[in-house]
Structures are given as C-alpha cells and as structure tokens.
Amino acid sequence: MDITSNIKSNHYQRVMEIADRSDTIYIISPFLMESFDRVIQDFKNKGVKEVHLVTTLNVDANIQRKVNALHSFCMSCTAAGIKHYIYEDAALHGKIYIGTLDGEFSYGMLTSANFTNKGLYTNHEWGLWIEDKITLRALKDEVFNMCSKPLTNEDIFGIKKKVDDYFKKKPDMELPKIELTIKEFIKYKKKRPVDLQRNRLLQPNNRYVIKPVATTKDPYKKGRKPNVDIEITHVSDDFVKYINDGAFLILYGIGSGKILGLFEVLFPPVYTGEGAYPWAITTRNLYSNYSENWYSFEKIRSRTKREYPEGIKTLNLIQWGRGAIPVDEKFGKYLISIIKEGNE
C-alpha cells in the first residue's frame, strides 16, 4: 500500500489512475461535487462503461444541494452513454474509490477525501492506495451489504421534483426545521416496504425492546420529537445484545411518561469503537404521525395500569434506570397497538 494525498499530487489524479485501468468505477462518498459534467466526460475518455455511486440522502439543510448533485450525475452519465447506479446509505461516513476491469479488481483508495472539489483537490486529505484484489473485494462487498437497492433515474427525478416543490412553497423557511420525507423512493436490501414491515409486527418471534430516551436531568419535553424517517442511534455494549436486524424499538421519553414512537432496525448493528456507545444502529420510524404528536397522548403507565396491569412490572424497569428493556411479544404488541391507534 502507498500513501496518497493532496499535498504533492491530488485525489482527482488518483481517481483517474483508477479509471485508466478500469471499465467500472465505484465511488463511495457521503458528500459530492455539485456538477459531474467534467468527471463523467473524463471517465468516458478513459473507457469507463459503468459507475456505481454510494452516498447519503438525508433530509437536512443540504438536501437541495445533494439532490442537484445526483441529478447532475444521472444527466451526465446518460449523456455520455455510461451505465450508472445510485445507492443510499444513511449512516455512510467512509470514502472509498475502487475500479474493476472485466470483473477483476484493479486499483482503489481508502481515504479521508470526499468526492467534492475541495476533497479531491485542495483540502489536506490522506489515504491509502490499494492494489490487493482481496482487500478491494472485501471493501466493496462490505459497503454494498449495507446500502439500499439502486435508485433509478426516475427515482432521482421524482425526489428532485418533490424537494423543489417543497422549497418553492416555503422559500423563507429556516433550513434546520425541514419537515419533508423522501423515504418512498428508497428501498433497502434488508428491509421491506413500510406496509410489509408493519405486517411483520403480527408475526411471532419478533424482538421488542423499550429504549428510554433522555435523562431525569434533561427530560424529554414537548417540542422535542424523534426523527420521523431514518434514525441513526448509538448504543452501548449492554444495549446492543438485544438488537438484531428486524428488531423493533419502542421509544419512551424519560420525564414525559409517554411513548415516542416505533422504530424498526434495518441492519445489524455496526461497531464504531467510539466511546461508551460504540454501536450504530440504523432504524426507520414506522408511524411518523404518532411521533409528530407524541405529547398529546396519555401517559403510558396510566393507560397500562388500566388496560394491561401485568405490564406495569416491565415499565417499572424504566424507573430503575435500565437502558434497554426487552418486552415479551404480548406486551410488545399491546404497546404497538397504542402507537398504531395514535397514528391514524
């Protein structure tokens, strides 16, 4: 392995070195350049026939810029006659560039540089140049085990129209308060559409876990809301043992006495090694209307005491400071029925 950087050379040149020996390029980067015209033309000139792009597509203050970048990618590839595929990974942070030729891995980089003009040219970025085919395959396979199914040109155009229409209606809005979802365009490999996810709640052997949120010193008050779409949650070693792909998290707001929402775990937990909460889990809110209005519903302890008194012992564990509370199937379905009722 060799070191690559923007000090004596730049990452754009190294990406083009990959393209020199490749007919297929894999770009894995959470941030993207706004215009792909030049890079796609350079790829075409070097004989690249196919480009796979993995990035984030989170609804935040940068959503218009990201969607415009993806639109540029689609249009540039289409104009150049290059096959192209876009995949979404909401938790993506790594930056990887890989090439293959006739199905065989050629060169690649594992680096700090995003696929932006600053990342490729001017920022002080460093990475490792990789020629080992086994390492490149392992990197590529791990990335593609975590991302969504490909989004089509039509998906990207649909997202762009929805985002543009939203901002036309709210031209003076404060960006951090965006209330917009695009989840209908994104389909994950290890999950089903939301309606089928909800059907899974009726199947036996699902794992239900109450996850307390906030603390007694910083209670969950009206005005706070859980994410109504994709949520990346960092949890401890003790918590993660209860979680697997397809588990359901029932969020409980400490200090409010109320249920906040229902989230399905989309992928197996990912170990980050960071601090006291080294596991990242990607979840999706299944009943966003309920979560938007959680504060208007009855306290769960009062309702449970009246309707399901045997569940009080489980709720008592919250007061004892438990960070994760496994729930049996019967009580889990009872709590979910309350959430579903409030979602309608």
MOFENHU-V965411 format. One record per pair of residues at least 24 apart in sequence whose ideal C-beta (glycine too) atoms are under 10 Angstrom apart, sorted by the first residue. I is the first residue (numbers start at 1). GAP is how many residues later the second one is. Records with the same first field share a line. If there is no record, write none. Layout:
I->GAP ; GAP
This chain:
1->108 ; 109 ; 126 ; 127 ; 128 ; 129 ; 130 ; 131 ; 134
2->107 ; 125 ; 126 ; 127 ; 128 ; 129
3->108 ; 123 ; 124 ; 125 ; 126
4->93 ; 105 ; 106 ; 107 ; 109 ; 121 ; 122 ; 123 ; 124 ; 125 ; 126
5->106 ; 107 ; 108 ; 119 ; 120 ; 121 ; 122
6->105 ; 106 ; 107 ; 112 ; 113 ; 114 ; 115 ; 116 ; 117 ; 118 ; 119 ; 120 ; 121
7->117 ; 118 ; 119
10->103 ; 109 ; 110 ; 111 ; 112 ; 113 ; 115
11->84 ; 86 ; 98 ; 100 ; 101 ; 102 ; 103 ; 104 ; 105 ; 108 ; 109 ; 110 ; 112 ; 114 ; 115 ; 116
12->26 ; 27 ; 30 ; 101 ; 103 ; 105 ; 107 ; 108 ; 109
13->107 ; 108
14->83 ; 93 ; 94 ; 95 ; 97 ; 99 ; 106 ; 113 ; 115
15->24 ; 27 ; 28 ; 82 ; 84 ; 92 ; 94 ; 96 ; 98 ; 100 ; 105
16->26 ; 27 ; 29 ; 30 ; 32
17->29 ; 82 ; 89 ; 90 ; 92 ; 112
18->25 ; 28 ; 30 ; 79 ; 80 ; 81 ; 82 ; 88 ; 89 ; 90 ; 91 ; 111
19->24 ; 25 ; 26 ; 27 ; 28 ; 29 ; 32 ; 78 ; 80 ; 87 ; 88
20->26 ; 27 ; 28 ; 79 ; 81 ; 86 ; 87
21->25 ; 26 ; 78 ; 79 ; 80 ; 83 ; 85 ; 86 ; 110
22->24 ; 25 ; 26 ; 27 ; 28 ; 76 ; 77 ; 78 ; 79 ; 80 ; 82 ; 83 ; 84 ; 85 ; 86
23->24 ; 25 ; 26 ; 27 ; 76 ; 77 ; 78 ; 79 ; 80 ; 83
24->24 ; 25 ; 26 ; 27 ; 28 ; 58 ; 59 ; 74 ; 75 ; 76 ; 77 ; 78 ; 79 ; 81 ; 82
25->24 ; 25 ; 26 ; 27 ; 28 ; 57 ; 59 ; 72 ; 73 ; 74 ; 75 ; 81 ; 83
26->24 ; 25 ; 26 ; 27 ; 28 ; 59 ; 61 ; 70 ; 71 ; 72 ; 73 ; 74 ; 79 ; 82 ; 110 ; 113 ; 114 ; 117 ; 118
27->24 ; 25 ; 26 ; 27 ; 28 ; 46 ; 59 ; 68 ; 69 ; 70 ; 71 ; 88
28->24 ; 25 ; 26 ; 27 ; 59 ; 61 ; 64 ; 66 ; 67 ; 68 ; 69 ; 70 ; 80 ; 82 ; 87 ; 111 ; 112 ; 115 ; 116 ; 119
29->24 ; 25 ; 26 ; 27 ; 63 ; 64 ; 65 ; 66 ; 67 ; 68 ; 82 ; 84 ; 85 ; 86 ; 87 ; 90 ; 91
30->24 ; 25 ; 26 ; 27 ; 28 ; 36 ; 59 ; 60 ; 61 ; 62 ; 63 ; 64 ; 65 ; 84 ; 85 ; 86
31->24 ; 25 ; 31 ; 34 ; 35 ; 38 ; 61 ; 64 ; 82 ; 83 ; 84 ; 85 ; 87 ; 88
32->24 ; 33 ; 34 ; 36 ; 37 ; 38 ; 40 ; 41 ; 82 ; 83 ; 84 ; 87
33->36 ; 39 ; 40 ; 81 ; 82 ; 83 ; 84 ; 85 ; 86 ; 87
34->31 ; 32 ; 34 ; 35 ; 38 ; 82 ; 83
35->33 ; 34 ; 37 ; 38 ; 40 ; 41 ; 82
36->33 ; 34 ; 35 ; 36 ; 37 ; 38 ; 39 ; 40 ; 41 ; 44 ; 48 ; 79
37->35 ; 36 ; 38 ; 39 ; 42 ; 43
38->38 ; 79
39->34 ; 37 ; 76 ; 81
40->32 ; 33 ; 35 ; 36 ; 37 ; 38 ; 39 ; 40 ; 42 ; 44
41->35 ; 38 ; 39 ; 41
42->38
43->33 ; 34 ; 37 ; 39
44->32 ; 33 ; 35 ; 36 ; 37 ; 38
45->35
47->54
48->29 ; 32 ; 34 ; 35 ; 51
49->31 ; 32 ; 33 ; 34
50->27 ; 32 ; 33 ; 34 ; 35 ; 50
51->25 ; 26 ; 29 ; 31 ; 32 ; 33 ; 34 ; 35
52->31 ; 32 ; 33 ; 34 ; 35 ; 46 ; 48 ; 88 ; 91 ; 92 ; 95 ; 98
53->24 ; 31 ; 32 ; 33 ; 34 ; 35 ; 62 ; 97 ; 98
54->31 ; 32 ; 33 ; 34 ; 35 ; 38 ; 40 ; 42 ; 86 ; 89 ; 90 ; 92 ; 93 ; 94
55->31 ; 32 ; 33 ; 34 ; 37 ; 59 ; 60 ; 92
56->32 ; 33 ; 34 ; 35 ; 36 ; 37 ; 174
57->29 ; 30 ; 31 ; 32 ; 33 ; 35 ; 91 ; 94 ; 99 ; 102 ; 125 ; 126 ; 128 ; 129 ; 173
58->30 ; 32 ; 33 ; 34 ; 124 ; 169 ; 171 ; 172 ; 174
59->104 ; 107 ; 119 ; 120 ; 121 ; 122 ; 123 ; 124 ; 168 ; 169 ; 170 ; 171
60->115 ; 116 ; 118 ; 120
61->113 ; 114 ; 115 ; 116 ; 117
62->113
63->96 ; 100 ; 103 ; 104 ; 112 ; 115 ; 117 ; 119
64->96 ; 99 ; 100 ; 102 ; 103 ; 111 ; 114
66->93 ; 97
67->89 ; 90 ; 92 ; 93 ; 94 ; 95 ; 96 ; 97 ; 115
68->92 ; 95 ; 96
69->46 ; 47
70->81 ; 83 ; 85 ; 86 ; 87 ; 89 ; 90
71->82 ; 85 ; 86 ; 88 ; 89 ; 92 ; 93
73->42 ; 80 ; 83
74->77 ; 78 ; 79 ; 80 ; 81 ; 82 ; 83 ; 86
75->78 ; 81 ; 82
77->76
78->75
84->66 ; 69
85->64 ; 65 ; 66 ; 67
86->61 ; 62 ; 64 ; 65 ; 66 ; 67 ; 69 ; 70
87->56 ; 57 ; 59 ; 60 ; 61 ; 62 ; 63 ; 64 ; 99 ; 101 ; 102
88->59 ; 60 ; 61 ; 62 ; 63 ; 67 ; 94 ; 97 ; 98 ; 99 ; 100 ; 142
89->54 ; 55 ; 57 ; 58 ; 59 ; 99 ; 178 ; 193
90->56 ; 57 ; 58 ; 96 ; 98 ; 139 ; 140 ; 141 ; 142 ; 176 ; 177 ; 192 ; 193 ; 194
91->55 ; 56 ; 139 ; 141 ; 175 ; 176 ; 179 ; 181 ; 189 ; 190 ; 191
92->51 ; 54 ; 55
93->179 ; 187
94->45 ; 48 ; 49
95->24 ; 30 ; 32
96->31 ; 34 ; 40 ; 43 ; 44 ; 46 ; 47
97->30 ; 32 ; 33
98->32 ; 37 ; 38 ; 39 ; 41 ; 42 ; 45
99->37
100->33 ; 36 ; 37 ; 40
104->29 ; 32 ; 33
105->25 ; 26 ; 27 ; 28 ; 29 ; 30 ; 31 ; 32 ; 33 ; 34 ; 35
106->25 ; 27 ; 30
107->24 ; 26 ; 29
108->24 ; 25 ; 27 ; 28 ; 29 ; 31 ; 32
109->27 ; 30
110->25 ; 26 ; 29
142->128
144->45
145->44 ; 45 ; 122 ; 123
146->42 ; 43 ; 44 ; 120 ; 121 ; 122 ; 124 ; 136
147->39 ; 41 ; 42 ; 120
148->37 ; 38 ; 39 ; 40 ; 41 ; 42 ; 43 ; 118
149->37 ; 38 ; 39 ; 40 ; 42
150->37
151->34 ; 35 ; 36
152->33
154->31
155->27 ; 29 ; 30 ; 31 ; 32
156->29
157->28
158->24 ; 26 ; 27
159->25 ; 26 ; 27
179->46 ; 49 ; 113
180->48 ; 49
181->47 ; 48 ; 49 ; 104 ; 107
182->47
183->45 ; 46 ; 47 ; 101 ; 102 ; 105
186->43 ; 44 ; 98
188->42 ; 78 ; 79 ; 94 ; 96
189->77 ; 78
190->55 ; 56 ; 75 ; 76 ; 77 ; 78 ; 92
191->54 ; 55 ; 73 ; 74 ; 75 ; 76 ; 91 ; 93
192->54 ; 72
194->70 ; 90 ; 91 ; 92 ; 93 ; 94
195->91
197->49 ; 51 ; 65 ; 67 ; 69 ; 87 ; 89
198->64 ; 66 ; 88 ; 89 ; 138 ; 142
200->46 ; 48 ; 64 ; 86
201->47 ; 61 ; 63 ; 85 ; 128 ; 131 ; 132 ; 135 ; 136 ; 138 ; 139
202->131 ; 134
203->43 ; 126
204->125
205->41 ; 124
206->40 ; 41 ; 42 ; 58 ; 123 ; 126 ; 127 ; 130
207->35 ; 36 ; 37 ; 39 ; 40 ; 41 ; 42 ; 58 ; 119 ; 120 ; 122 ; 125
208->34 ; 39 ; 40 ; 41 ; 42 ; 54 ; 117 ; 118 ; 119 ; 120 ; 121 ; 122 ; 123 ; 124 ; 125 ; 127 ; 128
209->30 ; 33 ; 34 ; 38 ; 39 ; 40 ; 41 ; 42 ; 54 ; 56 ; 115 ; 116 ; 117 ; 118 ; 123
210->39 ; 40 ; 41 ; 42 ; 49 ; 90 ; 104 ; 105 ; 107 ; 108 ; 112 ; 113 ; 114 ; 115 ; 116 ; 117 ; 121 ; 122 ; 125
211->24 ; 28 ; 31 ; 32 ; 38 ; 39 ; 40 ; 41 ; 49 ; 52 ; 70 ; 72 ; 112 ; 113 ; 114
212->39 ; 40 ; 41 ; 42 ; 43 ; 48 ; 105 ; 106 ; 107 ; 109 ; 110 ; 111 ; 112 ; 113
213->36 ; 38 ; 39 ; 40 ; 41 ; 42 ; 43 ; 47 ; 48
214->37 ; 38 ; 39 ; 40 ; 41 ; 42 ; 46
215->39 ; 40 ; 106
216->38 ; 39 ; 103 ; 105
217->37 ; 38
218->36 ; 37
219->34 ; 35 ; 36 ; 37 ; 38
220->31 ; 32 ; 33 ; 34 ; 35 ; 36 ; 37 ; 38 ; 40 ; 74 ; 75
221->32 ; 34 ; 35 ; 74
222->31 ; 34 ; 36 ; 72 ; 73 ; 74
223->72
224->29 ; 32 ; 36 ; 70 ; 71
225->35 ; 36 ; 63 ; 66 ; 67 ; 68 ; 69 ; 70
226->25 ; 27 ; 34 ; 35 ; 36 ; 37 ; 57 ; 59 ; 62 ; 64 ; 65 ; 66 ; 68
227->34 ; 36 ; 56 ; 57 ; 58 ; 61 ; 64
228->33 ; 56 ; 57 ; 59 ; 60 ; 61 ; 62 ; 63 ; 64
229->54 ; 55 ; 56 ; 59
230->33 ; 36 ; 52 ; 53 ; 54 ; 55
231->30 ; 32 ; 35 ; 50 ; 51 ; 52 ; 53 ; 54 ; 60
232->38 ; 48 ; 49 ; 50 ; 51
233->30 ; 32 ; 36 ; 44 ; 46 ; 47 ; 48 ; 49 ; 50
234->35 ; 36 ; 38 ; 40 ; 41 ; 42 ; 43 ; 44 ; 45 ; 46 ; 47
235->34 ; 41 ; 42 ; 43 ; 44 ; 45 ; 46 ; 88 ; 89
236->39 ; 40 ; 41 ; 42 ; 43 ; 87 ; 88
237->34 ; 39 ; 40 ; 41 ; 42
238->84 ; 85 ; 86
239->30 ; 38 ; 40 ; 42 ; 83 ; 84 ; 85
240->28 ; 29 ; 30 ; 31 ; 37 ; 38 ; 39 ; 40 ; 41 ; 84
241->28 ; 38 ; 83 ; 85
242->81 ; 82 ; 83 ; 84 ; 85
243->25 ; 26 ; 36 ; 38 ; 40 ; 81
244->24 ; 25 ; 37
245->24 ; 36 ; 37
247->34 ; 36 ; 79
248->35 ; 38 ; 79 ; 84 ; 87 ; 88
249->32 ; 34 ; 36 ; 75
250->50 ; 75 ; 77 ; 81 ; 82 ; 85 ; 86 ; 88 ; 89
251->32 ; 34 ; 40 ; 43 ; 88
252->48 ; 49 ; 63 ; 66 ; 73 ; 83
253->41 ; 42 ; 47
254->64 ; 65 ; 67
256->38 ; 39 ; 41 ; 43 ; 44
257->41 ; 42 ; 43 ; 44 ; 45 ; 58 ; 61
258->36 ; 37 ; 38 ; 39 ; 40 ; 41 ; 42 ; 43 ; 44 ; 45
259->31 ; 32 ; 35 ; 38 ; 39 ; 40 ; 41 ; 44 ; 76 ; 77 ; 79 ; 80 ; 83
260->25 ; 30 ; 31 ; 34 ; 35 ; 37 ; 79
261->24 ; 25 ; 26 ; 27 ; 28 ; 29 ; 30 ; 31 ; 33 ; 78 ; 81 ; 82
262->24 ; 25 ; 26 ; 28 ; 29 ; 70 ; 73 ; 74 ; 76 ; 77 ; 78 ; 81
263->24 ; 28
277->46
286->50 ; 53 ; 54 ; 57
287->49 ; 52 ; 53 ; 54 ; 55 ; 56 ; 57
288->55
289->50 ; 53 ; 54 ; 55
290->48 ; 49 ; 50 ; 51 ; 52 ; 53 ; 54
291->48 ; 51 ; 52
292->51
293->49 ; 50
294->45 ; 48
296->46
297->41 ; 42 ; 44 ; 45
298->40 ; 44
300->35 ; 38
303->31 ; 32 ; 35
304->27 ; 30 ; 31 ; 34
307->27 ; 30 ; 31
308->26 ; 27 ; 30
310->24
311->24
